[in-house]
Amino acid sequence: MGESKGTLLQAALRYAELGYPVFPCVPGGKAPATAHGFLDATTDAGQIEAWWARHPEANVAMPTAGQLVIDVDGAENPWPGDAEKAEGLAGCPVSLTPRGGRHYIFRQPEGKKWNSTASRLAPKVDTRANGGYIVLPPSIVGGKPYQWAGDFASGPSDLPEPPAWLVGQVEGGADLFAQGADGPAEDIQDTTQGAPVAPEGATAAAGGNLIPAGHRNATLARLGGAMRRVGMSQAEILAALARANLDRCSPPLKDREVERIATSIARYEPDQVAVAVAENHWGQDNAAAPEDEVPQDVQDPGSMPDELFRIPGFVSEVMDHCLDTAPYPNLVMSFTGALALQATLAGRKVRDPGNNRTNLYLLGLAHSAAGKDRPRKLNTEILHAVGLSHQLGGRFASGEGIQDALFSEPCMLFQTDEIDGMLQSINKARDARHENIMGAMLTIYSSADSVFPMRRKAGRDAPGAIDQPCLVVFGTAIPKHYYEALSDRMLTNGFFARMIILDCGGRSPGQEPRLKSLPERIVETAQWWADFQPGNGNLENWHPEPRVILHTDEAKEILVEMRLEAEAEYAQAEAAENEAGTTVWGRVSEHARKLALLYAISENHLEPKIDAAAVEWARRFVTHQARRMLFMAQSHVAENPFQGECLKFLKKLGGAPGGELAHSVLLKRMKVDAKTFQGLVTTMEQRGDIITRTACARGTTARFYRLVSRSPER
């Protein structure tokens, strides 16, 4: 079957036709895309078609109940350890995983009820059996597909049983690597008999010893292993084994059996030293050893599509007025400002069934005079028109200042320019005042659905508390300055992940300023929100009971799918020890639910509902924004000062024609001493980020550094 994404449905139907129940996993991941995971697996073609009609790129998985799947992790994993053991695995279907691993698929022997295990057989060798599942070809994970090593046309009852040595190991018998090989029944022989003995009357084949029954598989496997160690290909090994089988095996094995042996042996990597000696690789003794596997860089998803900066109702109406009256209309900045305004107006007044609130930390990145000022002024004008000027704040003076402001007014919109300056202050300040700003923002964000206890101050009997604080931030910054101010610690402590960061791009063409009154519809809607007080009784201002905006059934399904997708991304980041990735993907589901809520109340503030359109928009928006945030962070944020200089070095090369600069030019632009510069060059040469070349001109030799075609950060 084909290996492209377009054949996923056909593959799922084919497996079901063979008798294997299947179920969908999230596109690009291994997490189940159904409510009950592998328990939902079926061979029903109608259900399968319905699943893949909804998600055409869903991966295909099957439960492993009644089977034994040996899950070997990594291309360099030597399991099972030698050619004789490999020969015992040659008859089973084998799936090659995207990371270079292997799935050997067997049928559990009658009467066995094996469960899944982890690293019991050997390091990084797991089993999948009752209670487990595996992802099947042609599913794609990490941009690479699963593939069958050969044809796969066996039904569950046609799968081979595992060899005896493997059964013993699964059941906790003798050590795997101390047991003899197992083969077909015709070749099973008591290994205590000593050396092979030819049948009486047999004659040796010309050019080699006779291989009697009972030793043919193991001997051919050893011969194939010797050929593979010195770099021979599968075709070369098969040709040699076929000749040896005809000339020396008594009687010869079937052609299909020889092909299985060659295929199995060819899965192992050649011994590079043996290859070099056999092929006389003179002069390559100093060649670089194979590098450890390096996690793939986060790919740039590009700018957010313009259509995602539009949601129906109040937000778009505010945007339209902003774009119509701004000297330099900026779509992204007008959207960010209007969304912040809607979030503030609805603060402490609505929530979704998961108790998600409208508090958001929004940051628009744009250069000076690119349209940042007009959205802030418009928000101020609208809030003033409906009597909510007291809910506006400016710069953050301190963490305690934020607390005091929210204590007086529990729902606040802080509009601050050049938020990068605040981050630089946090990074550079030696006292705790600026550090408290970030700490307060982190805690207040997470307290929106509960009570935020304030810090105790000298002279106060009780520190006080803020009930359901709603802090909305509409920040702006210059892109370069913002990312340079952001530290590695901020990436991993949750501050970065809590922000929705939107790059506004270049400045749009200007227009003549226009004096226009606020549209009546905008004022009416804002006034409705100002007057709306959920809850009853005397405590409605101090302890409101926000209105619950319900999801439609279809919206619920999409939210579950989105959460599973985010969990799959989180798991991949966790496996790669990418702390920034786990922090960002850990917040994606929450961000999407908040944005879907805002979509619903913007579209219809009187009778809102969170429908499929709201959730699908939020899903696309948040997923794209998360990938963009991670890409920009890896390109700008350094874990230490030296790495910061490395990033600067690579940016200088990246901005040069052809990605190359002369030594003298780059040294001047880096503004570091020669010793530090040489350390940077050496480090990045060894990392493979740059290459150095020399050129002669007018009797002088000059050095040049060229950027290797890859992202500038690992």
GUMI-513293 format. One record per residue (C-alpha): residue in three letters; x, y, z. Coordinates in pm, whole numbers, padded with zeros to 5 digits, always signed. Each point is the difference from the previous one (the first is absolute). Layout:
<nodes>
ALAXYZ/...
</nodes>
This chain:
<nodes>
MET+00000+00000+00000/GLY+00110+00356-00062/GLU+00191+00203+00252/SER-00155+00343-00056/LYS-00246+00181+00224/GLY-00267-00040-00269/THR-00007-00377+00052/LEU-00066+00005+00375/LEU-00369-00083-00040/GLN+00075-00270-00257/ALA+00262-00145+00234/ALA-00244-00005+00292/LEU-00263-00175-00212/ARG+00256-00251-00127/TYR+00106-00092+00354/ALA-00366-00042+00098/GLU-00056-00221-00305/LEU+00288-00221+00115/GLY-00168-00028+00341/TYR+00186+00257+00208/PRO-00215+00247+00199/VAL+00130+00355-00046/PHE-00061+00345+00146/PRO+00127+00351-00081/CYS+00282+00187+00175/VAL+00053+00375-00019/PRO+00162+00121-00324/GLY+00376-00009+00034/GLY-00013-00168+00342/LYS-00060-00321+00193/ALA-00275+00118+00237/PRO-00344-00156-00065/ALA-00248+00231-00170/THR-00307-00173+00145/ALA-00149+00030+00346/HIS+00089-00355+00111/GLY+00322-00052-00194/PHE+00074-00353-00119/LEU-00321-00123+00164/ASP-00183+00169-00290/ALA+00188-00205-00260/THR-00221-00167-00260/THR+00000-00180-00333/ASP-00327+00170-00101/ALA+00067+00180-00328/GLY-00276+00256+00057/GLN+00143+00113+00333/ILE+00351+00012-00143/GLU-00111+00212-00293/ALA-00184+00235+00237/TRP+00315+00047+00213/TRP+00222+00078-00296/ALA-00261+00219-00168/ARG+00027+00228+00303/HIS+00379-00024+00022/PRO+00151-00112-00333/GLU+00356+00029+00136/ALA-00063-00205+00316/ASN+00260-00269+00062/VAL-00101-00367+00003/ALA+00043-00216+00310/MET-00106-00346+00113/PRO-00030-00170+00340/THR+00253-00276+00065/ALA-00225-00231+00202/GLY+00077-00359-00098/GLN+00327+00108-00161/LEU+00358+00047+00109/VAL+00171+00303-00151/ILE+00367+00054+00076/ASP+00059+00376-00001/VAL+00370+00069-00061/ASP+00082+00367+00048/GLY+00273+00166-00209/ALA+00188-00087-00317/GLU+00318-00078+00195/ASN-00168-00245+00238/PRO+00185-00335-00039/TRP-00288-00221+00117/PRO-00022-00298-00030/GLY+00380-00003+00005/ASP+00118-00240-00268/ALA-00091-00145-00335/GLU-00140-00325+00139/LYS-00259+00188+00205/ALA-00075+00226-00297/GLU-00063-00308-00214/GLY-00263-00112+00250/LEU-00188+00325-00063/ALA+00023-00013-00378/GLY-00345-00146-00063/CYS-00214+00260+00175/PRO-00134+00332-00136/VAL+00223+00293+00093/SER-00101+00366+00013/LEU+00279+00259-00018/THR-00072+00301+00223/PRO+00075+00365-00085/ARG+00283+00017+00258/GLY+00178-00304-00145/GLY-00151-00259+00234/ARG-00175-00327-00084/HIS-00327-00173+00088/TYR+00016-00381-00028/ILE-00358-00133-00005/PHE-00086-00354+00119/ARG-00311-00190+00102/GLN-00020-00103+00365/PRO+00015-00380+00033/GLU-00322-00169+00103/GLY-00059+00025+00374/LYS+00230+00300+00048/LYS-00131+00327+00146/TRP+00298+00232-00013/ASN-00017+00365+00101/SER+00216+00287-00120/THR+00343+00055+00159/ALA+00264+00274-00002/SER+00373-00072-00046/ARG-00041-00352+00139/LEU+00161-00175-00293/ALA+00285+00248-00034/PRO+00060+00375+00035/LYS-00243+00192-00224/VAL-00171-00322-00107/ASP-00367-00007+00105/THR-00283-00237-00073/ARG-00353+00089-00104/ALA-00259-00265+00076/ASN-00333-00011+00186/GLY-00094+00352+00109/GLY+00224+00176-00254/TYR-00004+00129-00355/ILE+00238+00101-00278/VAL-00008+00256-00281/LEU-00001-00157-00346/PRO+00138+00101-00342/PRO-00044+00234-00179/SER-00059+00220+00307/ILE+00228+00302+00036/VAL+00168+00120+00321/GLY+00252+00281+00005/GLY-00038+00046-00375/LYS+00118-00357-00075/PRO-00214-00307-00083/TYR-00022-00348+00145/GLN+00084-00256-00271/TRP-00028-00375-00042/ALA+00332-00174-00057/GLY-00175-00220-00256/ASP-00352-00083-00109/PHE-00265-00027+00272/ALA-00288-00226-00092/SER-00034-00231+00303/GLY-00316-00012+00208/PRO+00022-00036+00380/SER-00027-00380-00016/ASP+00275-00016-00264/LEU+00260+00183+00209/PRO+00289-00223+00108/GLU+00051-00087+00364/PRO+00319+00131+00164/PRO+00305-00228+00007/ALA+00060-00208+00310/TRP+00287+00215+00134/LEU-00222+00308-00021/VAL-00288-00176+00176/GLY+00238-00090+00279/GLN+00120+00356+00033/VAL-00352+00145+00000/GLU-00099-00242+00274/GLY+00309+00084+00204/GLY+00216-00295-00098/ALA+00375-00010-00064/ASP+00175+00308-00128/LEU-00077+00077-00362/PHE+00360+00026-00106/ALA+00097-00331+00156/GLN-00250-00212-00192/GLY+00042-00175-00327/ALA-00173+00096-00323/ASP-00330-00146-00098/GLY-00115-00067-00353/PRO-00265-00187-00195/ALA-00092-00346+00123/GLU+00206-00162-00274/ASP+00314+00168+00135/ILE-00052-00054+00375/GLN+00283-00214+00132/ASP+00151-00080+00339/THR+00278+00256+00046/THR+00192-00239+00226/GLN+00089-00225-00293/GLY+00312+00194-00082/ALA+00114+00090-00350/PRO-00231-00062-00296/VAL+00025-00343-00146/ALA-00080-00061-00367/PRO-00258-00266-00080/GLU+00153-00336-00080/GLY+00097-00022-00365/ALA-00010+00378-00056/THR+00283+00163-00187/ALA+00148+00345+00057/ALA-00089+00265-00253/ALA+00283+00146-00201/GLY+00151+00305+00168/GLY-00157-00054+00345/ASN-00123-00241+00266/LEU-00341-00162-00018/ILE-00271+00161+00220/PRO-00233-00271+00131/ALA-00365+00035+00108/GLY-00025+00142+00348/HIS+00274+00258-00064/ARG-00097+00160-00331/ASN-00184+00307+00135/ALA+00253+00079+00270/THR+00297-00051-00231/LEU-00141+00213-00281/ALA-00086+00269+00255/ARG+00359+00000+00127/LEU+00132+00020-00356/GLY-00240+00289-00071/GLY+00104+00174+00321/ALA+00365-00020-00099/MET-00081+00154-00338/ARG-00213+00276+00155/ARG+00276+00093+00245/VAL+00227+00094-00288/GLY-00267+00208-00170/MET-00160-00231-00256/SER-00352+00095-00109/GLN-00314-00211+00037/ALA+00009-00089-00370/GLU+00366-00109+00022/ILE-00068-00206+00313/LEU-00304-00166-00156/ALA+00191-00093-00314/ALA+00282-00157+00202/LEU-00235-00186+00237/ALA-00210-00130-00289/ARG+00315-00141-00161/ALA+00117-00154+00329/ASN-00345-00146+00062/LEU-00005-00175-00338/ASP+00361-00117+00015/ARG+00041-00094+00367/CYS-00331-00048+00185/SER-00127-00356+00012/PRO-00279+00022-00091/PRO-00022+00368-00109/LEU-00236+00232+00184/LYS-00293+00156-00184/ASP+00081+00319-00186/ARG-00244+00197+00220/GLU+00184-00114+00314/VAL+00333+00121-00139/GLU-00157+00334-00092/ARG-00129+00041+00357/ILE+00346-00063+00140/ALA+00158+00259-00232/THR-00270+00258+00076/SER+00041-00049+00375/ILE+00378+00024-00008/ALA-00006+00312-00221/ARG-00186+00196+00272/TYR+00320+00023+00201/GLU+00253+00272-00062/PRO+00341-00108-00135/ASP+00306+00012+00225/GLN+00169+00317-00123/VAL+00346-00114+00111/ALA-00041-00330-00181/VAL-00123+00187-00308/ALA+00300+00233+00007/VAL+00244-00291+00029/ALA-00172-00214-00263/GLU-00023+00289-00249/ASN+00336+00152+00094/HIS-00130+00344+00097/TRP+00346+00146+00024/GLY+00012+00355+00125/GLN-00335-00014+00174/ASP+00127-00099+00344/ASN-00061+00355+00125/ALA-00352+00027-00137/ALA-00250+00132+00248/ALA-00192-00261+00193/PRO-00374-00009-00060/GLU-00162+00277+00198/ASP-00256-00070+00265/GLU-00351+00048-00119/VAL-00088+00369+00027/PRO-00360+00101+00057/GLN-00150+00166-00302/ASP-00032+00376+00012/VAL-00343+00150+00039/GLN-00111+00096-00349/ASP-00132+00350-00067/PRO-00374-00021-00071/GLY+00014+00350-00148/SER-00220+00295+00079/MET-00351-00053+00130/PRO-00253-00012-00288/ASP-00195+00326-00016/GLU-00336-00175+00019/LEU+00079-00114+00354/PHE+00003+00363+00113/ARG-00375+00025-00054/ILE-00277-00125+00226/PRO-00364+00107-00038/GLY-00179+00263+00203/PHE+00139+00253+00246/VAL+00371-00070-00054/SER-00022+00053-00376/GLU-00210+00312+00046/VAL+00265+00154+00227/MET+00270-00107-00246/ASP-00178+00163-00292/HIS-00029+00332+00183/CYS+00366-00019+00103/LEU+00118-00074-00354/ASP-00217+00277-00138/THR+00140+00266+00234/ALA+00365-00105+00048/PRO+00276+00199-00178/TYR+00168-00333-00074/PRO-00264-00277+00003/ASN+00137-00321+00148/LEU-00221-00309-00026/VAL+00184-00203+00263/MET+00029+00281+00253/SER-00366+00101-00043/PHE-00103-00364+00057/THR+00220-00028+00309/GLY-00142+00320+00146/ALA-00363-00091-00074/LEU+00045-00347+00150/ALA+00152+00152+00314/LEU-00296+00236+00028/GLN-00255-00282-00033/ALA+00191-00204+00259/THR-00009+00292+00243/LEU-00368+00079-00047/ALA-00091-00365+00065/GLY+00244-00046+00289/ARG-00153-00175+00304/LYS-00332-00017-00189/VAL+00021-00311-00220/ARG+00176-00336+00002/ASP-00015-00326-00190/PRO-00101-00340+00148/GLY+00366-00061+00088/ASN+00007+00323+00204/ASN+00234+00169-00249/ARG-00017+00380+00021/THR+00073+00286-00238/ASN+00328+00118+00157/LEU+00267+00016-00272/TYR+00357+00124-00032/LEU+00024+00135-00357/LEU+00315+00137-00158/GLY+00018+00165-00340/LEU+00345+00029-00156/ALA+00050+00293-00235/HIS+00262+00261-00078/SER-00029+00360+00106/ALA-00274+00205-00170/ALA-00154-00315-00150/GLY-00348+00046+00146/LYS+00039-00101+00366/ASP-00146+00317+00152/ARG-00346+00020-00158/PRO-00143-00328+00144/ARG+00103+00105+00353/LYS-00162+00340-00035/LEU-00317-00152-00144/ASN-00029-00242+00295/THR+00039+00294+00239/GLU-00266+00196-00189/ILE-00252-00285+00009/LEU+00052-00082+00369/HIS-00032+00368+00088/ALA-00323+00027-00200/VAL-00163-00274+00209/GLY+00137+00113+00335/LEU+00276-00258+00039/SER+00308+00223-00009/HIS+00091-00127+00347/GLN+00073-00342-00154/LEU+00296+00136-00199/GLY+00362-00031+00105/GLY+00331+00102-00155/ARG+00353-00119+00068/PHE+00079-00258+00265/ALA+00185+00169+00284/SER+00027-00311+00218/GLY-00173-00325+00086/GLU-00154+00161+00306/GLY-00127+00284-00217/ILE-00188-00248-00220/GLN-00151-00163+00310/ASP-00109+00335+00144/ALA-00164+00100-00328/LEU-00195-00327-00020/PHE-00098+00022+00366/SER-00175+00329-00077/GLU-00134-00114-00338/PRO+00008-00382-00050/CYS-00024+00028-00379/MET+00274+00210-00161/LEU+00137+00064-00348/PHE+00368+00093+00006/GLN+00117+00154-00327/THR+00376+00034-00004/ASP+00238+00096-00278/GLU+00348-00148-00037/ILE-00060-00300+00226/ASP+00350-00107-00097/GLY+00132+00273+00231/MET-00188-00158+00289/LEU+00156-00338-00079/GLN+00346+00152-00018/SER-00058+00159+00341/ILE-00103-00337+00142/ASN+00313-00163-00144/LYS+00244+00269+00113/ALA-00142+00127+00331/ARG+00191-00111+00308/ASP-00288+00059+00244/ALA-00319-00203+00022/ARG-00234+00279-00111/HIS+00004-00076-00372/GLU+00013-00375+00060/ASN-00328+00033+00186/ILE-00168+00138-00312/MET+00040-00329-00185/GLY-00085-00205+00309/ALA-00318+00198+00060/MET-00108-00028-00365/LEU+00053-00377+00000/THR-00201-00053+00318/ILE-00281+00242-00085/TYR-00047-00165-00339/SER-00057-00338+00163/SER-00231+00146+00267/ALA-00265+00133-00239/ASP-00247-00271+00107/SER+00081+00011+00372/VAL+00135+00239+00264/PHE+00338+00172-00015/PRO+00150+00053+00349/MET+00193+00328+00016/ARG+00339+00037+00165/ARG-00003+00109+00361/LYS+00125+00356+00050/ALA+00145+00158+00309/GLY-00263+00168+00216/ARG-00292-00201-00142/ASP-00188-00250+00211/ALA-00104-00206-00304/PRO+00152-00004-00347/GLY-00335-00009-00180/ALA-00104-00207-00302/ILE-00126+00058-00353/ASP-00299-00208-00104/GLN+00026-00132-00357/PRO+00249+00261-00126/CYS-00016+00071-00372/LEU+00322+00155-00125/VAL+00007+00069-00373/VAL+00326+00122-00152/PHE+00025+00171-00338/GLY+00372+00047-00044/THR+00202+00116-00296/ALA+00368-00028-00074/ILE+00259+00017-00278/PRO+00056-00359-00120/LYS+00379-00009+00021/HIS+00012+00166+00341/TYR-00269-00223+00143/TYR+00164-00331-00092/GLU+00342+00121+00112/ALA-00150+00101+00336/LEU-00166-00338+00048/SER+00211-00240+00207/ASP+00023-00378+00006/ARG-00148+00001+00351/MET-00306+00188-00122/LEU-00049-00257-00275/THR-00023-00282+00250/ASN-00174+00154+00301/GLY-00327+00056-00189/PHE+00014+00374-00063/PHE+00073-00045-00371/ALA-00268-00270-00038/ARG-00269+00213+00161/MET+00045+00273-00260/ILE-00164+00003-00341/ILE+00266+00164-00215/LEU-00091+00135-00342/ASP+00247+00140-00252/CYS-00148+00295-00187/GLY+00248+00000-00288/GLY+00094+00316-00189/ARG-00177+00333+00013/SER-00294+00035-00237/PRO-00050+00302-00228/GLY-00121+00306+00189/GLN-00327+00189-00039/GLU-00122+00344+00093/PRO-00130+00014+00361/ARG-00376-00004+00034/LEU-00208+00137+00286/LYS-00293-00235+00049/SER-00229-00049+00296/LEU-00024-00343+00155/PRO-00262-00207-00186/GLU-00318-00034+00203/ARG+00003-00378-00025/ILE+00345-00019+00162/VAL-00104+00229+00285/GLU-00328-00189+00052/THR+00174-00336+00023/ALA+00271+00133+00232/GLN-00266+00162+00219/TRP-00190-00329+00015/TRP+00310-00169+00136/ALA+00061+00283+00246/ASP-00355-00039+00136/PHE-00005-00382-00003/GLN+00040-00135+00355/PRO-00022-00379+00031/GLY-00103-00156+00329/ASN-00247+00108+00263/GLY+00001+00165+00337/ASN+00227+00244+00176/LEU+00318-00185-00092/GLU-00035+00020-00379/ASN+00269+00271-00024/TRP+00241-00158+00247/HIS-00063-00364-00092/PRO-00177-00021-00337/GLU-00126-00327-00147/PRO+00100+00024-00368/ARG-00249-00120-00259/VAL+00094-00340-00147/ILE+00016+00002-00381/LEU-00067-00355-00118/HIS+00164-00200-00279/THR-00189-00168-00279/ASP+00055-00376-00035/GLU+00213+00047-00311/ALA+00209+00262+00176/LYS+00062-00243+00286/GLU+00132-00261-00243/ILE+00238+00246-00163/LEU+00128+00115+00340/VAL+00079-00360+00097/GLU+00184-00055-00328/MET+00195+00321+00045/ARG+00098-00094+00354/LEU+00129-00337-00121/GLU+00200+00169-00275/ALA+00155+00238+00254/GLU+00079-00291+00229/ALA+00175-00178-00286/GLU+00212+00310-00068/TYR+00072+00027+00372/ALA+00115-00363+00009/GLN+00235+00056-00294/ALA+00146+00309+00165/GLU+00037-00190+00326/ALA+00180-00286-00173/ALA+00237+00251-00161/GLU+00055+00169+00341/ASN-00128+00325-00152/GLU-00115+00192+00308/ALA-00126+00299-00198/GLY-00201-00236-00220/THR-00166-00174+00294/THR-00080+00336+00160/VAL-00161+00142-00315/TRP-00191-00313-00106/GLY-00119-00045+00357/ARG-00198+00326-00034/VAL-00136-00046-00352/SER-00328-00166+00099/GLU-00070+00266+00262/HIS+00071+00285-00243/ALA-00231-00153-00261/ARG-00286-00032+00247/LYS+00039+00362+00110/LEU+00004+00122-00360/ALA-00300-00213-00095/LEU-00188+00159+00290/LEU+00094+00349-00122/TYR-00107-00091-00354/ALA-00343-00105+00128/ILE-00068+00313+00206/SER+00130+00227-00276/GLU-00232-00161-00253/ASN-00309+00020+00220/HIS+00027+00158+00345/LEU-00371-00050+00074/GLU-00031-00374-00072/PRO+00354-00131-00043/LYS+00093-00362-00061/ILE+00338-00157-00069/ASP-00057-00181-00328/ALA+00221-00190-00243/ALA+00095+00316-00192/ALA+00127+00166+00319/VAL+00204-00303+00106/GLU+00142-00072-00346/TRP+00116+00362-00032/ALA+00159-00011+00346/ARG+00166-00331-00080/ARG+00162+00131-00319/PHE+00098+00329+00159/VAL+00162-00144+00311/THR+00181-00286-00175/HIS+00156+00235-00256/GLN+00089+00254+00267/ALA+00167-00265+00221/ARG+00220-00123-00284/ARG+00094+00355-00094/MET+00087+00085+00362/LEU+00228-00302+00033/PHE+00170+00069-00331/MET+00071+00361+00093/ALA+00119-00097+00347/GLN+00250-00255-00132/SER+00133+00264-00239/HIS+00046+00274+00258/VAL+00014-00127+00358/ALA+00333-00117+00138/GLU+00049-00225+00302/ASN+00319+00186+00096/PRO+00211+00299-00115/PHE+00226-00214-00218/GLN-00294-00151-00184/GLY-00130+00353-00040/GLU+00321+00092-00182/CYS-00040-00312-00216/LEU-00349+00108-00101/LYS+00130+00349-00076/PHE+00280-00152-00214/LEU-00249-00207-00199/LYS-00235+00294-00049/LYS+00284+00208-00143/LEU+00075-00275-00250/GLY-00367-00055-00073/GLY-00042+00363-00096/ALA+00302+00005-00234/PRO-00023-00070-00375/GLY+00029-00374-00053/GLY+00027-00049+00375/GLU+00375+00065-00011/LEU+00237+00264+00143/ALA+00375+00048+00009/HIS+00180-00053+00331/SER+00098+00365+00039/VAL-00349+00129-00078/LEU-00175-00238+00237/LEU+00249+00066+00280/LYS-00074+00372-00021/ARG-00375-00054-00002/MET+00008-00236+00298/LYS+00183+00256+00219/VAL+00178-00267+00205/ASP+00368-00072+00057/ALA+00188-00240-00226/LYS+00017-00277+00261/THR-00376+00001+00059/PHE-00061+00016-00374/GLN+00219-00305-00061/GLY-00189-00187+00271/LEU-00326+00077-00176/VAL+00138-00119-00334/THR+00132-00325+00147/THR-00326-00074+00180/MET-00219+00059-00302/GLU+00229-00194-00232/GLN-00025-00299+00231/ARG-00378+00042+00025/GLY-00023+00006-00378/ASP-00155+00347-00010/ILE+00269+00157-00220/ILE+00278-00097-00237/THR+00331+00182-00045/ARG+00174+00043-00332/THR+00316+00177-00111/ALA+00062+00191-00320/CYS+00310+00162-00148/ALA-00011+00341-00162/ARG+00295+00221-00090/GLY+00239-00218+00192/THR-00206+00015+00321/THR-00194-00286+00156/ALA-00335+00095+00149/ARG-00245-00201+00208/PHE-00375-00004-00056/TYR-00282-00139+00213/ARG-00315-00135-00159/LEU-00329-00086+00168/VAL-00112-00359-00044/SER-00356-00018-00135/ARG-00190-00067+00322/SER-00178+00186+00275/PRO+00238+00192+00225/GLU-00096-00177+00319/ARG-00031-00360+00108/
</nodes>
